[in-house]
Amino acid sequence: MFESSVAAFWVLLLCVFIAMTGLGIVSPIIPNYAVELGATGLWLGLIYSGFSITRAILQTPVGRLADRRSKKWIICLGLSFYGLVSLLYPHASSPLQLVLIRLIHGVGSAMVIPVAMAYAVELTPSGREGRYMGMMNTAMFAGFGAGPLLGGYIFELLSLHMVFYSMTALIALSLLLTVLLLPSSEGSSHSRIRESVPLRRILSNRRLLGALIYRVINAMGRGSIMGFLAVFAVQSLGISYSLVGVILALGIFANSFLQTPFGVLADRYNRVMLVIIGTTLSSIGYFCLAGAGGALDLTAARLVISLGGALSLPAMTAIVAEEGREMGTGSTMGVLNTGMSLGQIAGSLISGVIMDLYGIRAAFIMGGLLGIATIPIFYILAH
């Protein structure tokens, strides 16, 4: 049983890596594509938050459904939807159309990542949550890091449309591998919950509530990175698309490669303190980002943010995995990812307004302040 679980886990990692590469390939393209279509800072916030709105609405019910149905086929359905909607991007002619496409795209995303994380928890041996969740985070971040690097070069060497078609092709490959190689989760002893655990019981768990609030506020700060870093680099600092892709990729790869060793730390040391230390480092990185004057400054600040994120995320997901085994892995991961989506919605919109009123650097300062604000709240609830 153990060997089959390990094999299934590695197949799941491969499928997630390929899917995340497809998702990340458009990261350096969409913000500037939107600006060319006439998007202001507020429109950029709407474009990024649109993706998160549908995810926020659907992730918890989808997660609860995954506790009673086959996680494999929910993932497959989500990948199919995601790949088809990707074909709409080249046909957008206004910021409003991009918002609508992002809203629809979020439906597919809600069915993939939270359910894949829940499946990973079921395959994780007790006491090794940090290591296994770190490996899952490595697959996600490595794919999302390879995407921007690939996307920047495809855009410059081929065309804008080829970036979006490449996203569709990678999602289709992940779908094929999932269908052919990933076993169903139905045989797992944790894969089916006869009755869904009430949400109030999940939220009454102090550690899970602390994790949820942390994810909401922390994701608000991350909204300034995801929606505005590429615009800042290209339009304020004069950096090329390909170099922006390299900078984004370096940050995400650094985060990715540190997830597994820091996950091992999370199995040995106090997970709450690791989250607090990592969050402090990330906040310092946001402040450095606001003061960046060129590609080197931008890269250094991005790496500091990545270091902090790599230290905190495996510990955070290990806490959720450990607490969520008895309540349904799909439900708990769905709630956690809903919190992240809500934070991204608010963060993207607030960052867009701040950018329009005070400039883009102020949006990064907000990200750092929000990170600092999460520390006492999380410590009180999760300690």
Buried (B, 14 or more C-beta within 10 A) or exposed (E): EEEEBEEBBBBBBBBBBBBBBBBBBBBBBBBBBBBEBEBBBBBBBBBBBBBBBBBBBBBBBBBBBBBBBBBBBBBBBBBBBBBBBBEBBBEBEEBBBBBBBBBBBBBBBBBBBBBBBBBBBBBBEEEBBBBBBBBBBBBBBBBBBBBBBBBBBBBEEEEBEBBBBBBBBBBBBBBBBBBEBBBEBEEBEBBBBEEBBEBEEBEEBEBBBBBBBBBBBBBBBBBBBBBBBBBBBBEBBEBBBBBBBBBBBBBBBBBBBBBBBBBBBBBEEEBBEBBBBBBBBBBBBBBBBBEBEEBEBBBBBBBBBBBBBBBBBBBBBBBBBBBBBEBBBBBBBBBBBBBBBBBBBBBBBBBBBBBBEEBBBBBBBBBBEBBBBBBEBBBEBBE
